[in-house]
Every structure is written in structure tokens, then in C-alpha cells.
Amino acid sequence: MKKLAILLSIIFSVSMFQSCNTDSSTTETEFQCPMKCEGDKTYPEEGNCPVCKMDLKSVKDSPVLADEISEESIFNLTSKWTDQNNRTIELKELKGDVLVVVMIYTSCKAACPRLVADMRNIRKDVGENDNVNYILVSIDPETDTPKRLKEFAIENFMDDEHWTFLNGSVEDVREFANVLAMKYKSISPMDFSHSNIISVFNQGGELQFQREGLGVDNKEIVATVKELAK
């Protein structure tokens, strides 16, 4: 009887081991947005996040934390900027907020006032949200000193904590414009021709949406910002 009990114990142990192995091998891989736009929601197959459109990552094999910076993020840029309050910052310091970005110059009399109005309207339609930052980058850093940017912000009622105006070197401005696929060139000492693009970045600094044009319907931008800033 004792031998039988030992034999049954061994058989039971082997059976349990095989059962565990079987369960492990048949567990389906789950995929999840690396930015966790939908919280802990997972998907049974590879694909794209319906919110930020990033590739879903395997939760089991290669989890990506929400606070990591992807290769597509603008936070990889090492340029240094000066804001309207004369504070030196790097773009990665903006991490954690949804960013609505436009490039302008303050002496512009044609397109830029319309872009500025668009930005104000977007802010109004999005409503008060501490997770959204509205960024205006000057393409004329020589003229648009931090002092001038501060004056411009006040003149245009864009001087609270949700507005950030940036002045950078000519090289850094050009690099940033290239990232946005935004084209500009000087046509006189204080005048530029340029693209009219508003861009939306998620909290990880990845481009999510762009709209080109002046005074057009901002519904898609507003909807994108609200969804990302939930």
C-alpha cells in the first residue's frame, strides 16, 4: 500500500506539471498600446491603437512602459529653447502633456494672425484641461526674442500657463520644422513664406494629427486633443 501511495503521488505530480505546461503554451499573446491610451485594455491580435495609431506591443514578450520615449518622439531632440519667461527648456520637459504646436513669427501680418486665432479657438473648444499645452515656435528667432514673445503672448491673451512660446537657434528651428514637414524661407529681412500647419502630439511626443490651412474647421483637431487628454 505504501508503494502504491508513492506511485500515485508521482503520477499526480507529473500530471500537474504537464497540465501547467499545457496551459502556459496555449495562452494567447495579448497586445496593448505602449502609451496605454485605453488603460489596461488588450487585444488578441497585432494592430494599431485606435486612439494614437501606434503599433500595439506584446504584453507578454516585450512590454513597453507608458513613460518610455519611442524612436518617433520629438522628445529625442536635444535642442535647447528659451520660452517667453526667459526659461531654458528642452522639449522632453513637455512630456506628459498633449501638445498642440504651430510655427509662426510675430511680425507676420498675413497668415500668422489667422494661425494664432485658430490656436485660441482650439483652446476654447477643448476647454480647460491641465493636460494640454499649446506651443508656438518662432521661425524668426532673431526678432522674436523671449521679451518680444512675452509681449506678443500678452497682446494676444495667450499668457497663462497653458501657452508656451519658444525661441531657439536658427539650426534648431530648422530641425524642428523638418520634423513637422513645415517649410519656410526668408523673403525679406523681416518677412517669411511658410506652411500653415497645426500639429498634435500625444503625451509621449509622437505626432498624432496635422491640419494644414487657415481658418478651416478645427473639429478633428479638437476631437483628437480631447481623446488624447482623457
Secondary structure as UniProt FT lines:
FT   HELIX           2..26
FT   STRAND          31..32
FT   TURN            34..35
FT   TURN            37..40
FT   TURN            50..52
FT   STRAND          57..58
FT   TURN            59..61
FT   TURN            66..67
FT   TURN            71..72
FT   HELIX           74..76
FT   STRAND          80..83
FT   TURN            84..85
FT   STRAND          88..90
FT   HELIX           91..94
FT   TURN            95..96
FT   STRAND          98..104
FT   TURN            106..107
FT   HELIX           111..126
FT   TURN            130..131
FT   STRAND          132..138
FT   TURN            141..143
FT   HELIX           146..155
FT   TURN            156..157
FT   TURN            161..162
FT   STRAND          163..167
FT   HELIX           170..179
FT   TURN            180..181
FT   STRAND          184..188
FT   TURN            189..190
FT   STRAND          191..194
FT   STRAND          197..201
FT   TURN            203..204
FT   STRAND          207..212
FT   HELIX           219..228
//
